[in-house]
């Protein structure tokens, strides 16, 4: 049963892009390796400022994106990421 649910999750996410924002190098790389099993395209950003720049430049018009962020960043940005 769990294998079927996992396979369904992988299939439903295969066309999604993830923009993963994390300021810790170790956490960012570890999480990337976990996410690559579930998503075909993962873009990484090392802080909120870089994440926002990438989002505005590449992803603002893309509908099939998931953005994963941590709550606190070392580099603050002047707006909330939604």
N, C-alpha and C positions, 0 to 999 in steps of 0.2 A: 504493500500500500504506500509506504513512504517513497519508494522508488518512482512510482507513478506520479505522485505529487511533485517530486523533485523534477522529473522529466517535463511535466506540465509547466512548472515554473521556468525552466530553462527555455522551453519552446516559446512561451509567451514573452520572454524578454530578449529573444535573439535579434530583434530589429530595433531595440532601444539603445540609445547612447547614454552613458553615464559620465557626468562631469563630477569627479571626486575631489573635494577640496579638503586638504589636511596639512597642517603646518609641521607636524612631526614626520621626519623622513622615514623613520622605522615603521610607524603606524601606516603611513601612506603606502609604502611598498608592500607591506604585509597584507593590507586590505586590498590593494590592487590584485595581488595573486589570488585572493579569495574571490573577488568580483569577476575576474576573467573567466571563471567557470560558468558564469551565469549571463554575461553580456558580451556581445561581439565587439563593441567599441567602448573603450574607457579612456577618458582624457583626464589627466591629473593636473592639479594646481597646488602650489605649495603654501598659499595663504589666501585670505578673503579677497584681497586686492587683485591678485592674479586670477582667481576664480571668476570674479565679476568681469574682468577684462575679457577673459575667454568667453564667458557667457554672452556678453554684449557683442563681441566680434563674430562669433561662430554659431551660437545657439539660440539667439533671441527669436528667430523665426521658426526654429525647429520644434515640432510638436512632440516628437517621440524622444524625450530626454528626461532623465532622472538626475537631479542634482543632489549629491550627498555632501553635507558639510558638518563640521564640528561646531559646537556652540560658541566657543571662544577662539579668537585668532590673535596671534602676536601683532599682525598688521591689521588694524581696524579699518573698516570701510564705513562711509557715511550713510549707509542705507541698509535696510534689512534685505537679506536674500530670501526669496519666497519660493 
